[in-house]
Amino acid sequence: MSDRIEADYLIETAIGPDEAAAAMAGEQSSGTFVPVPGETPELKARSAAQVVALEDLGPVDGPSLPGAARPDQPHRRARVTLSWPLHNTGPSLPNLMATVAGNLFELKQFSGLKLTALRLPRAFGDAYMGPAFGVEGTRRLSGVEGRPLIGTIIKPSIGFNPAETADLTRVLCDAGIDFVKDDELQADGPSCPFEERAHAVMRVVNDHADRTGRKVMFAFNITGEMDEMRRRHDLVVALGGTCVMASLNSVGLVGMAALRRHTALPIHAHRNGWGIYDRHPMLGISYTAWQVFWRLIGCDHMHVNGIANKFCEADDSVIASARACLTPLWDDKPCIAMPVFSSGQSARQPPATYKALGSPDLIYAAGGGIMGHPQGVAAGVSSLREAWEAAMEGVPLEDHAKAHPALAAALGGAR
């Protein structure tokens, strides 16, 4: 097994791909913008990054980003793979981030640069815990097997007090929901304090479990300072909860790693702010590279957007992200995370989602697709479950809807 770190990039440059790749390797290892006495051949052999692959993709019309050194010159794109010895950083994710995605984005040799993939030595698997629950543990806690978990988000996203949040949770539990989450905007505001909300919601969840024998998984948003997150997590555990949520970009690598070391519950990882990294095709970090960090740390659920979503992401990117979460990092430590499909999801997307992903191992979270159903919340939940039945059985939605009124109403066949 290799003891080297490898990263793939898409680059755009006016100085020539070979020269640009060499500049990347030097900047992110032993080199700088001028030769220095200490950079001996022995040191380079020991610590310099290597360009291990380069594919010239041909010319482009002009620079994609401002600030490039030669904006009036012809530009070309290329795929580049760089490799570093593990001993440059050790198995440290914060220092790995500085290495594979640090000053590279600011180099004026480039009018475009994106990190697209990452392959790590097994030593990272020894250094980090990985998911404690993942797909198998989530299914065990939720009692859902053989199909996606049908989930939703508390809506309105913000504005409810604890009692109103609990009232909606009661409606959702009675409707047969599998999974409910706080919106990422709702954490511990004065109008809906975390502790009061957790007590109110868990009374509902526990009462429902006592009556039915089935506990709905509620992901409480514990995002905050580290001591706050630990305290909120411990409260959820004490109340009998089965999931906590944190916003990855708000908490950061170190905060999430500390939470993973503390938690006894699945971590539902929200990716809000991810567009900063990937919206521009020639700048940032692709989700398939970005998710490696969070799975290694130990996130059990990872948001991947959704087919025909309300945002700007293309469907093929969504599916590539979900597949990445379900692809083992190593055979003996897979670090599988359960992908979460959300954003404008309804009863219409399950067939395309299942056909493209080929797996039911996901959480399918719909807000308006449940809350806005013309026959009410219970019918909204039923319509999603029925849509997934059709998708997994290979039956067209319209045919399945003939015997399923909730699905028919969701598709517009009933008002």
C-alpha positions as CSV (number, residue, x, y, z in Angstrom):
1,M,0.0,0.0,0.0
2,S,1.4,3.4,-0.9
3,D,2.7,5.7,1.8
4,R,2.2,8.8,-0.4
5,I,-0.6,11.3,-0.6
6,E,-2.1,11.8,-4.1
7,A,-4.3,14.6,-5.3
8,D,-5.8,15.3,-8.7
9,Y,-6.4,18.8,-10.1
10,L,-8.0,20.5,-13.0
11,I,-5.9,23.5,-13.9
12,E,-6.0,26.4,-16.4
13,T,-2.8,28.4,-17.2
14,A,-1.1,30.6,-19.8
15,I,2.5,29.5,-18.9
16,G,2.2,25.9,-20.1
17,P,0.9,22.9,-18.2
18,D,4.3,21.4,-17.5
19,E,5.7,24.6,-16.0
20,A,2.5,25.3,-14.1
21,A,2.4,21.8,-12.6
22,A,6.1,22.2,-11.5
23,A,5.1,25.4,-9.8
24,M,2.3,23.7,-7.9
25,A,4.6,20.9,-6.7
26,G,7.3,23.4,-5.6
27,E,4.9,25.8,-3.8
28,Q,3.2,23.0,-1.8
29,S,6.4,21.2,-0.7
30,S,10.1,22.2,-0.5
31,G,10.2,25.0,-3.1
32,T,9.4,28.7,-3.2
33,F,9.5,31.5,-5.8
34,V,13.3,31.6,-5.9
35,P,16.0,29.0,-5.2
36,V,17.2,28.9,-1.6
37,P,20.4,27.4,-0.2
38,G,18.7,24.8,2.0
39,E,16.8,23.2,-0.8
40,T,19.5,20.6,-1.5
41,P,19.1,17.6,-3.9
42,E,18.9,15.4,-0.8
43,L,16.1,17.4,0.7
44,K,14.2,17.4,-2.6
45,A,14.5,13.7,-2.9
46,R,13.1,13.4,0.6
47,S,10.3,16.0,0.7
48,A,9.6,17.5,-2.7
49,A,6.1,16.9,-4.2
50,Q,6.2,15.0,-7.5
51,V,4.1,15.5,-10.7
52,V,3.1,11.9,-11.4
53,A,0.5,12.6,-14.2
54,L,-0.3,15.4,-16.6
55,E,-2.9,15.4,-19.4
56,D,-3.1,18.5,-21.6
57,L,-6.8,19.2,-22.3
58,G,-6.1,21.8,-25.0
59,P,-6.7,25.6,-25.3
60,V,-9.6,27.7,-23.9
61,D,-10.9,31.0,-25.1
62,G,-9.6,33.0,-22.2
63,P,-8.9,33.1,-18.4
64,S,-11.7,31.8,-16.2
65,L,-10.6,33.8,-13.1
66,P,-9.1,37.3,-12.6
67,G,-5.6,37.9,-11.3
68,A,-3.7,35.6,-13.7
69,A,-0.2,36.6,-14.7
70,R,-0.8,36.7,-18.5
71,P,-4.5,37.5,-19.1
72,D,-3.9,38.4,-22.8
73,Q,-2.0,35.2,-23.6
74,P,-3.5,31.9,-24.8
75,H,-4.7,29.6,-22.0
76,R,-4.8,25.9,-21.7
77,R,-6.4,23.4,-19.3
78,A,-4.9,20.2,-18.0
79,R,-5.4,17.5,-15.5
80,V,-2.6,17.1,-13.0
81,T,-1.8,14.6,-10.3
82,L,0.6,15.6,-7.5
83,S,2.1,13.2,-4.9
84,W,3.7,14.0,-1.5
85,P,5.5,11.7,1.0
86,L,3.4,11.1,4.1
87,H,6.2,12.3,6.3
88,N,5.8,15.9,5.0
89,T,2.6,16.2,7.1
90,G,2.0,13.0,8.9
91,P,-1.6,11.7,9.1
92,S,-3.0,15.2,10.0
93,L,-6.1,16.4,8.2
94,P,-5.6,20.1,9.0
95,N,-2.1,20.0,7.7
96,L,-3.2,17.9,4.7
97,M,-5.7,20.6,3.8
98,A,-2.9,23.2,3.9
99,T,-0.9,20.9,1.6
100,V,-3.4,19.9,-1.1
101,A,-5.6,23.0,-1.0
102,G,-3.5,25.8,0.5
103,N,-1.8,28.7,-1.4
104,L,-2.4,26.9,-4.7
105,F,-5.6,28.9,-5.3
106,E,-3.7,32.2,-5.1
107,L,-0.8,31.5,-7.5
108,K,-0.8,33.9,-10.3
109,Q,0.4,31.3,-12.7
110,F,-3.2,30.0,-12.8
111,S,-6.4,31.3,-14.1
112,G,-8.2,28.3,-12.8
113,L,-7.5,25.5,-10.3
114,K,-9.7,22.9,-8.7
115,L,-8.9,19.9,-6.5
116,T,-10.9,17.0,-7.9
117,A,-9.9,13.9,-6.0
118,L,-7.8,12.7,-3.1
119,R,-6.2,9.4,-2.2
120,L,-4.6,8.8,1.2
121,P,-2.3,6.3,2.8
122,R,-3.8,3.9,5.3
123,A,-2.1,5.8,8.1
124,F,-4.9,8.4,8.0
125,G,-7.3,5.6,8.8
126,D,-5.3,4.8,11.9
127,A,-5.2,8.4,13.0
128,Y,-8.9,9.1,12.6
129,M,-12.0,7.3,13.9
130,G,-14.3,7.3,10.9
131,P,-18.1,7.0,11.2
132,A,-19.3,5.2,14.3
133,F,-22.7,4.4,12.8
134,G,-22.8,5.0,9.0
135,V,-25.5,3.1,7.1
136,E,-25.7,0.1,9.3
137,G,-26.0,1.9,12.6
138,T,-28.4,4.4,11.2
139,R,-30.7,1.7,10.0
140,R,-30.4,-0.1,13.4
141,L,-31.4,3.0,15.4
142,S,-34.2,4.0,13.0
143,G,-35.6,0.5,12.4
144,V,-35.7,1.1,8.7
145,E,-34.3,-1.7,6.4
146,G,-34.2,-2.3,2.7
147,R,-35.3,1.2,1.6
148,P,-34.3,4.8,2.1
149,L,-35.2,6.6,5.3
150,I,-37.9,9.1,4.5
151,G,-37.1,12.4,6.2
152,T,-38.0,16.0,6.5
153,I,-36.8,19.3,7.9
154,I,-38.6,21.4,10.4
155,K,-40.3,24.1,8.3
156,P,-40.5,27.1,8.6
157,S,-36.7,26.9,9.0
158,I,-36.7,29.6,11.7
159,G,-39.4,31.3,13.7
160,F,-41.0,28.4,15.6
161,N,-40.7,28.3,19.4
162,P,-40.0,25.0,21.2
163,A,-43.7,24.2,21.7
164,E,-44.4,24.8,18.0
165,T,-41.4,22.7,17.0
166,A,-42.7,19.9,19.2
167,D,-46.2,20.2,17.8
168,L,-45.0,19.8,14.2
169,T,-42.8,16.8,15.3
170,R,-45.9,15.2,16.8
171,V,-47.7,15.5,13.4
172,L,-44.6,14.1,11.6
173,C,-44.3,11.2,14.0
174,D,-47.9,10.3,13.6
175,A,-47.5,10.6,9.8
176,G,-45.0,7.8,9.9
177,I,-41.8,9.8,9.2
178,D,-38.5,8.0,9.7
179,F,-36.2,11.0,10.2
180,V,-36.5,14.7,11.2
181,K,-33.9,17.3,11.4
182,D,-33.5,20.9,12.6
183,D,-32.9,23.4,9.9
184,E,-29.3,24.5,9.9
185,L,-30.5,28.0,10.7
186,Q,-32.1,26.8,14.0
187,A,-29.6,26.1,16.7
188,D,-29.9,28.1,20.0
189,G,-31.6,31.4,19.2
190,P,-33.4,33.3,22.0
191,S,-36.9,32.5,20.5
192,C,-36.1,28.8,20.4
193,P,-33.5,27.9,23.0
194,F,-31.8,24.5,22.4
195,E,-32.4,23.0,25.8
196,E,-36.1,23.9,25.9
197,R,-36.5,22.7,22.3
198,A,-34.7,19.4,23.0
199,H,-36.9,18.6,26.0
200,A,-40.1,19.5,24.1
201,V,-39.2,17.5,21.0
202,M,-37.9,14.4,22.9
203,R,-41.1,14.2,25.0
204,V,-43.0,13.8,21.7
205,V,-40.5,11.4,20.2
206,N,-40.4,9.2,23.3
207,D,-44.1,9.2,23.7
208,H,-44.5,8.1,20.1
209,A,-41.9,5.4,20.7
210,D,-43.7,4.1,23.8
211,R,-46.9,3.8,21.9
212,T,-45.6,2.3,18.7
213,G,-42.3,0.7,19.6
214,R,-40.5,2.8,16.9
215,K,-38.3,5.8,17.7
216,V,-38.1,8.5,15.0
217,M,-34.6,9.8,14.5
218,F,-34.4,13.5,15.2
219,A,-31.2,15.3,14.3
220,F,-30.8,18.2,16.7
221,N,-28.6,21.0,15.4
222,I,-25.9,21.3,18.1
223,T,-23.6,23.6,16.1
224,G,-21.8,26.0,18.3
225,E,-18.6,26.5,20.3
226,M,-17.0,23.2,21.4
227,D,-18.1,23.3,25.0
228,E,-21.7,24.1,23.8
229,M,-21.7,21.2,21.3
230,R,-20.6,18.7,24.0
231,R,-23.2,20.0,26.4
232,R,-25.9,19.9,23.8
233,H,-24.9,16.4,22.7
234,D,-24.9,15.1,26.3
235,L,-28.4,16.5,26.8
236,V,-29.7,14.7,23.7
237,V,-28.2,11.5,24.9
238,A,-29.8,12.0,28.4
239,L,-33.2,12.6,26.8
240,G,-33.0,9.4,24.7
241,G,-32.2,11.1,21.3
242,T,-30.5,9.2,18.5
243,C,-28.8,11.8,16.4
244,V,-27.1,15.2,16.4
245,M,-26.3,17.6,13.6
246,A,-23.5,20.0,13.0
247,S,-22.7,22.4,10.2
248,L,-19.3,21.4,8.7
249,N,-18.1,24.7,7.5
250,S,-19.1,26.5,10.7
251,V,-17.4,24.0,13.0
252,G,-14.3,23.1,10.9
253,L,-12.1,20.1,10.8
254,V,-10.8,20.4,14.3
255,G,-14.2,21.0,15.8
256,M,-15.7,18.1,14.1
257,A,-12.9,15.8,15.1
258,A,-13.3,16.8,18.7
259,L,-17.1,16.2,18.4
260,R,-16.5,12.8,17.0
261,R,-14.2,11.8,19.9
262,H,-17.0,12.9,22.3
263,T,-20.2,11.7,20.6
264,A,-22.2,8.6,21.4
265,L,-24.7,9.3,18.6
266,P,-24.6,9.5,14.8
267,I,-23.3,12.8,13.4
268,H,-25.6,14.3,10.7
269,A,-23.2,16.6,8.8
270,H,-24.7,19.5,7.0
271,R,-22.7,21.0,4.2
272,N,-24.2,24.5,4.1
273,G,-21.7,26.9,2.5
274,W,-20.3,24.1,0.2
275,G,-21.0,26.3,-2.8
276,I,-18.0,28.4,-1.8
277,Y,-15.8,25.5,-2.8
278,D,-17.4,24.1,-5.9
279,R,-19.8,26.4,-7.6
280,H,-17.2,27.7,-10.1
281,P,-16.0,24.9,-12.4
282,M,-12.4,26.2,-12.3
283,L,-12.0,27.1,-8.7
284,G,-12.1,25.3,-5.3
285,I,-12.6,21.7,-4.2
286,S,-15.0,19.2,-5.7
287,Y,-17.3,17.4,-3.3
288,T,-15.7,14.1,-4.1
289,A,-12.4,15.3,-2.7
290,W,-14.0,17.4,0.1
291,Q,-16.0,14.6,1.6
292,V,-13.0,12.4,2.2
293,F,-12.0,14.8,5.1
294,W,-15.3,14.5,6.8
295,R,-15.8,10.8,6.4
296,L,-12.4,10.2,7.9
297,I,-13.2,12.4,10.9
298,G,-16.4,10.4,11.4
299,C,-19.5,12.0,9.9
300,D,-22.2,9.4,9.6
301,H,-24.6,11.3,7.3
302,M,-23.4,13.6,4.5
303,H,-25.6,16.0,2.5
304,V,-25.2,15.6,-1.2
305,N,-28.1,17.9,-2.5
306,G,-30.6,16.1,-4.8
307,I,-31.7,15.3,-8.3
308,A,-33.5,18.2,-9.9
309,N,-32.7,20.3,-6.9
310,K,-33.5,23.9,-6.1
311,F,-29.9,25.0,-6.3
312,C,-27.4,25.2,-9.2
313,E,-25.8,21.8,-8.9
314,A,-26.1,19.4,-11.9
315,D,-27.6,15.9,-11.4
316,D,-24.4,14.1,-12.3
317,S,-22.5,16.0,-9.7
318,V,-25.1,15.0,-7.1
319,I,-24.9,11.3,-7.9
320,A,-21.1,11.4,-8.0
321,S,-21.1,12.9,-4.5
322,A,-23.5,10.2,-3.2
323,R,-21.5,7.4,-4.8
324,A,-18.3,8.9,-3.2
325,C,-19.9,8.7,0.3
326,L,-20.7,5.0,-0.3
327,T,-17.3,4.1,-1.8
328,P,-14.9,2.6,0.8
329,L,-11.7,4.5,1.5
330,W,-9.9,1.3,2.3
331,D,-11.0,-2.3,2.3
332,D,-10.4,-2.8,6.0
333,K,-11.7,0.6,7.0
334,P,-14.4,1.8,4.6
335,C,-15.6,4.9,6.4
336,I,-18.9,4.7,4.6
337,A,-21.3,7.6,5.2
338,M,-25.0,7.6,4.4
339,P,-25.8,10.2,1.7
340,V,-28.6,12.7,2.4
341,F,-30.6,13.8,-0.6
342,S,-32.4,17.0,0.0
343,S,-33.2,20.4,-1.6
344,G,-36.5,20.5,-3.6
345,Q,-37.1,16.8,-3.3
346,S,-40.6,15.4,-3.9
347,A,-42.3,12.2,-5.1
348,R,-41.1,12.8,-8.6
349,Q,-37.3,12.3,-8.1
350,P,-37.0,8.8,-6.6
351,P,-37.0,6.8,-9.9
352,A,-34.2,8.9,-11.4
353,T,-32.3,8.9,-8.1
354,Y,-32.5,5.1,-7.6
355,K,-31.6,4.4,-11.3
356,A,-28.6,6.7,-11.1
357,L,-27.3,5.7,-7.6
358,G,-28.3,2.0,-7.7
359,S,-28.7,1.8,-3.9
360,P,-31.4,2.5,-1.3
361,D,-28.8,3.5,1.3
362,L,-29.7,7.1,1.7
363,I,-31.9,9.5,3.6
364,Y,-34.4,11.2,1.4
365,A,-35.4,14.5,3.0
366,A,-38.2,16.6,1.7
367,G,-39.5,19.7,3.2
368,G,-42.1,21.2,0.9
369,G,-42.6,17.7,-0.7
370,I,-44.1,16.6,2.6
371,M,-45.5,19.8,4.2
372,G,-47.0,21.0,0.9
373,H,-48.8,17.8,0.0
374,P,-52.4,18.7,-1.0
375,Q,-53.8,16.0,1.3
376,G,-51.6,16.9,4.3
377,V,-48.5,15.8,6.0
378,A,-49.3,12.1,6.4
379,A,-50.1,11.8,2.7
380,G,-46.9,13.6,2.0
381,V,-44.9,11.0,3.9
382,S,-46.9,8.2,2.2
383,S,-46.4,9.6,-1.2
384,L,-42.6,9.5,-0.8
385,R,-42.6,6.0,0.5
386,E,-44.8,4.9,-2.4
387,A,-42.6,6.7,-4.9
388,W,-39.6,4.8,-3.6
389,E,-41.5,1.5,-3.8
390,A,-42.2,2.2,-7.4
391,A,-38.6,3.2,-8.1
392,M,-37.2,0.1,-6.5
393,E,-39.7,-2.2,-8.2
394,G,-39.1,-0.6,-11.6
395,V,-42.7,0.5,-11.9
396,P,-43.5,3.8,-13.6
397,L,-44.7,6.4,-11.0
398,E,-47.9,7.0,-12.9
399,D,-48.8,3.3,-13.0
400,H,-48.0,2.9,-9.3
401,A,-50.1,6.0,-8.5
402,K,-53.3,4.4,-9.9
403,A,-53.6,2.3,-6.7
404,H,-52.0,4.9,-4.4
405,P,-54.0,8.1,-3.9
406,A,-51.3,9.9,-1.9
407,L,-48.8,9.4,-4.7
408,A,-51.4,10.4,-7.3
409,A,-52.1,13.6,-5.4
410,A,-48.4,14.4,-5.2
411,L,-48.0,13.9,-8.9
412,G,-50.9,16.1,-9.6
413,G,-53.5,13.5,-10.3
414,A,-55.8,14.6,-7.5
415,R,-56.5,17.9,-5.9
